[in-house]
Amino acid sequence: MNTAPRTLFLSPRVTATGHALAAAARRRGIAVETYGDWRTPSEWLGAPGASLYAGPLFADAVGRELGVGLLEAAPGWLAGLPVELARRDVELTTVAEARRLRRPAFVKPPNDKSFPARVYPDGSRLPGPDAVDDATPVLVSDIVAFEVEYRLFLLDGAVRSGSRYARRGALDVAPLDGADPLRDEVLEFAARLPAEELPSAIVVDVGRLAPGGDWAVVEANAAWASGHYACDPDGALDVVLRAAAPAGAVRTRDVPFLRATPHRV
């Protein structure tokens, strides 16, 4: 087991969530280091207790150098959910296939931000092969409207912290606590998620379909790249530290969920 002192590394562009996680880390005696640019200082290479909070592009650039194991959901996780959890048709395909769509659909990359996730009138409006490689995996789903949406930081299948983040598509942030009349419904739905099909540390967004409909999964996100909205920073940090832990400390059950970080060119 890795017992080295932990250090939380942040990208040069520190967000509000990065600041909140850094403050929570310092309260625990965890060191915090912020990159000045995209170069990893030699003294940070292979840091034995490294963790990371950053966007996917930056994580890909420095994750291997820091020796961090980054957990994320399988690309097809959302598409493989039963209808009672997804409440819509979702297909995992390639962007080349998605460009052939001749109907409106919501299209997004599963674990990256290689192009905007949104409703496209048809596949011809997707980025071309000059911008996004044909083989890039994408999720294509029916268009649904969510009445209210929540972000949940999950650790070992349990909600460690949660926050409402939207109502009827508009930003509306509040903690998932006793003052939220939907708290029990959110937690009951979260308990139905197939935890064995997710890494032990992950973020899942859920929502209630409009108007006043069923609960459904919105998407899964890597905890090490997710905003915390009004989540408790300490609870979110617990999940981030597991989701971006030293590679040698990654649990056996989480190995299939490791992101393949490239070698620096």
C-alpha positions, -999 to +999 in steps of 0.1 A: +000+000+000+012+035-009+019+055+023+038+084+008+026+119+018-001+131-006+002+161-029-026+175-049-015+189-082-035+216-100-033+228-136-022+264-144-059+274-149-072+270-114-110+270-112-133+277-083-134+240-077-096+238-078-094+265-051-120+247-030-103+213-032-069+229-025-083+245+007-098+212+018-065+195+011-045+219+031-069+215+061-059+179+061-022+186+058-020+175+021+004+196+001-009+215-029+012+224-060+000+244-090+016+241-124+030+273-139+027+259-174+023+225-192+058+214-182+063+191-152+093+202-131+119+175-127+114+173-089+077+164-095+083+135-119+069+103-104+059+120-072+051+091-049+019+105-034+006+125-064-031+132-071-044+155-098-073+178-104-073+191-140-091+190-174-087+159-196-062+175-220-039+186-192-043+153-174-032+135-205-002+158-208+011+153-172-006+123-157+020+097-168+048+120-156+032+124-122+026+086-120-011+092-114-038+066-122-069+084-136-102+066-132-132+072-156-163+053-166-162+030-196-171+049-228-202+028-233-214+029-197-243+052-204-253+034-235-254+001-216-277+012-189-312-004-187-341+018-199-353+023-164-321+042-155-314+060-188-350+067-199-339+072-235-320+055-263-283+061-261-258+046-286-220+044-285-206+049-320-179+069-338-180+105-349-177+092-385-210+072-381-226+101-362-219+124-391-244+103-412-273+112-388-302+129-406-322+138-375-316+159-344-297+142-316-277+150-285-241+141-293-211+141-269-177+125-264-179+100-235-149+112-215-134+141-233-142+176-246-129+172-281-160+190-294-191+206-277-217+183-262-251+195-274-281+189-296-271+188-333-298+194-359-282+165-379-248+148-383-236+173-409-232+199-382-206+178-362-170+188-365-153+175-397-124+150-399-100+180-401-110+188-365-120+155-349-106+120-360-132+097-376-126+070-350-134+092-320-160+075-299-192+095-293-225+090-275-256+097-295-289+100-275-325+109-279-333+145-270-349+148-236-356+177-213-346+176-176-367+195-151-339+194-125-303+180-125-279+170-097-242+162-095-232+134-073-197+125-061-197+088-055-173+067-035-177+029-034-212+034-048-224+058-021-230+095-024-202+113-007-215+147-017-241+162-040-254+194-055-282+206-076-268+224-106-297+231-130-334+237-133-350+235-168-316+238-184-306+270-165-279+271-139-294+268-104-269+257-077-277+245-042-263+218-019-281+184-017-290+187+019-321+185+042-334+217+027-338+202-007-373+186-010-360+162-036-331+149-016-346+116-007-356+109-043-321+117-055-305+094-030-330+066-037-323+068-074-285+070-068-288+037-048-301+020-080-270+027-100-249-003-109-218+005-088-200-026-100-200-011-135-183+021-124-150+029-109-150+032-071-146+070-074-167+088-100-191+116-106-226+108-119-251+135-129-288+125-125-320+144-132-358+143-132-374+144-167-398+173-174-425+177-166-424+159-132-413+126-148-390+098-140-355+100-127-327+093-152-289+093-155-276+123-173-240+112-177-209+100-158-179+122-154-143+118-141-141+132-106-107+146-112-121+169-139-156+177-126-168+210-111-182+207-076-210+233-078-223+234-042-210+200-032-191+198+001-154+203-009-142+177+017-166+151+003-156+159-032-119+157-023-124+122-009-136+111-043-109+130-063-081+116-042-093+081-051-101+089-087-066+103-093-044+084-070-008+072-074-008+045-100+006+019-076-022+025-052-050+018-077-073-010-065-075-041-085-112-036-091-105-002-106-077-012-130-102-017-159-113+019-155-079+035-158-076+062-185-049+055-210-026+085-207-002+090-236+035+095-234+047+131-238+060+137-273 
